[in-house]
Amino acid sequence: MQKDLKHYRKSYEKGELTEADLPANPFILFQSWFDMADENDHIDEANAMHLSTVGVNGMPKTRVVLLKSYSRDGFIFFSNYHSEKGIQLDENPQCCLSFFWPALEKQVIIQGKVSKIAEAESTAYFKSRPKGSQLGAHASAQSSVIGSRAILENRLAKLEEEYKNLEIPKPTNWGGYIVKPINMEFWQGRRNRLHDRILYSKNNDNWKIERLAP
Ligand SMILES: Cc1cc2nc3c(=O)[nH]c(=O)nc-3n(C[C@H](O)[C@H](O)[C@H](O)COP(=O)(O)O)c2cc1C
């Protein structure tokens, strides 16, 4: 099977990122881009981001997770601490996050250091989740091999019964991670492949700003 996609071509013309637009702090720019994505009717789940991790075997893995909050402290997502990403992050607590919002022709790439958030904060978020998601977190040993879907559904049915009238506790191996950026790149598609790329790199309490060739 072979499909040739070489003729797929698009001119990016929806925006520009000039030096005059750049705040000293990249979180300000992130916020304005994120709000644009969030308000755009053609973008579903503006908070879906790619998370890339590399464990001790050196083989990178990327998957989508949902950004659940951000502040100048960093970017927070939730997951199973014993999942493949959890193991890789234990081995090497650094990652790359990336967002691509095609309707805006914008990409943001963030490299940073990762740590677990406070247990109390994870518990508070867990409690705010719908009961089905809470039970799902208990039912699924994320990233482990399972014999069939039926095993998972039976496990969920049992848990539904067990916790019928009870508060569901947060699994001890489930919680949030915070990514504290060491750099953030903002990419805006432009005509003739002369895209705008602006790199913010953390420099003590300040951010160095540089333009990269597209
Ligand atoms: C739109 C979307 C959102 C997702 N959000 C999350 C999330 O917030 N947390 C999570 O652990 N997995 C999420 N997943 C599932 C992950 O992509 C992945 O399958 C899972 O975390 C297991 O990854 P791992 O085996 O590399 O650890 C999401 C998947 C998609 C497509």
The ligand as an SDF file (V2000), in Angstrom:
LIG
                    3D

 31 33  0  0  0  0  0  0  0  0999 V2000
   -8.0910   14.0090   23.4660 C   0  0  0  0  0  0  0  0  0  0  0  0
   -7.3730   13.0960   24.4240 C   0  0  0  0  0  0  0  0  0  0  0  0
   -7.2340   13.4750   25.7360 C   0  0  0  0  0  0  0  0  0  0  0  0
   -6.5590   12.6570   26.6550 C   0  0  0  0  0  0  0  0  0  0  0  0
   -6.3610   13.1070   27.9160 N   0  0  0  0  0  0  0  0  0  0  0  0
   -5.6280   12.3660   28.7690 C   0  0  0  0  0  0  0  0  0  0  0  0
   -5.2780   12.8830   30.0610 C   0  0  0  0  0  0  0  0  0  0  0  0
   -5.5970   14.0380   30.4220 O   0  0  0  0  0  0  0  0  0  0  0  0
   -4.5650   12.0760   30.8820 N   0  0  0  0  0  0  0  0  0  0  0  0
   -4.1600   10.8230   30.5240 C   0  0  0  0  0  0  0  0  0  0  0  0
   -3.5300   10.1510   31.3130 O   0  0  0  0  0  0  0  0  0  0  0  0
   -4.4390   10.3350   29.2980 N   0  0  0  0  0  0  0  0  0  0  0  0
   -5.1610   11.0720   28.4080 C   0  0  0  0  0  0  0  0  0  0  0  0
   -5.4170   10.5860   27.1480 N   0  0  0  0  0  0  0  0  0  0  0  0
   -4.9370    9.2260   26.8050 C   0  0  0  0  0  0  0  0  0  0  0  0
   -3.4500    9.2870   26.4390 C   0  0  0  0  0  0  0  0  0  0  0  0
   -3.2860    9.7920   25.1370 O   0  0  0  0  0  0  0  0  0  0  0  0
   -2.7720    7.9100   26.5610 C   0  0  0  0  0  0  0  0  0  0  0  0
   -3.4580    6.9550   25.7870 O   0  0  0  0  0  0  0  0  0  0  0  0
   -2.7200    7.4280   28.0000 C   0  0  0  0  0  0  0  0  0  0  0  0
   -2.4140    8.4600   28.8980 O   0  0  0  0  0  0  0  0  0  0  0  0
   -1.6830    6.3110   28.1610 C   0  0  0  0  0  0  0  0  0  0  0  0
   -0.4250    6.8120   27.7640 O   0  0  0  0  0  0  0  0  0  0  0  0
    0.9540    6.0850   28.1950 P   0  0  0  0  0  0  0  0  0  0  0  0
    0.7260    4.6070   28.0350 O   0  0  0  0  0  0  0  0  0  0  0  0
    1.9730    6.6160   27.2450 O   0  0  0  0  0  0  0  0  0  0  0  0
    1.2340    6.4610   29.6100 O   0  0  0  0  0  0  0  0  0  0  0  0
   -6.0600   11.3950   26.2250 C   0  0  0  0  0  0  0  0  0  0  0  0
   -6.1920   11.0240   24.8850 C   0  0  0  0  0  0  0  0  0  0  0  0
   -6.8130   11.8710   24.0020 C   0  0  0  0  0  0  0  0  0  0  0  0
   -6.8710   11.4770   22.5360 C   0  0  0  0  0  0  0  0  0  0  0  0
  1  2  1  0
  2  3  1  0
  2 30  2  0
  3  4  2  0
  4  5  1  0
  4 28  1  0
  5  6  2  0
  6  7  1  0
  6 13  1  0
  7  8  2  0
  7  9  1  0
  9 10  1  0
 10 11  2  0
 10 12  1  0
 12 13  2  0
 13 14  1  0
 14 15  1  0
 14 28  1  0
 15 16  1  0
 16 17  1  0
 16 18  1  0
 18 19  1  0
 18 20  1  0
 20 21  1  0
 20 22  1  0
 22 23  1  0
 23 24  1  0
 24 25  2  0
 24 26  1  0
 24 27  1  0
 28 29  2  0
 29 30  1  0
 30 31  1  0
M  END
$$$$
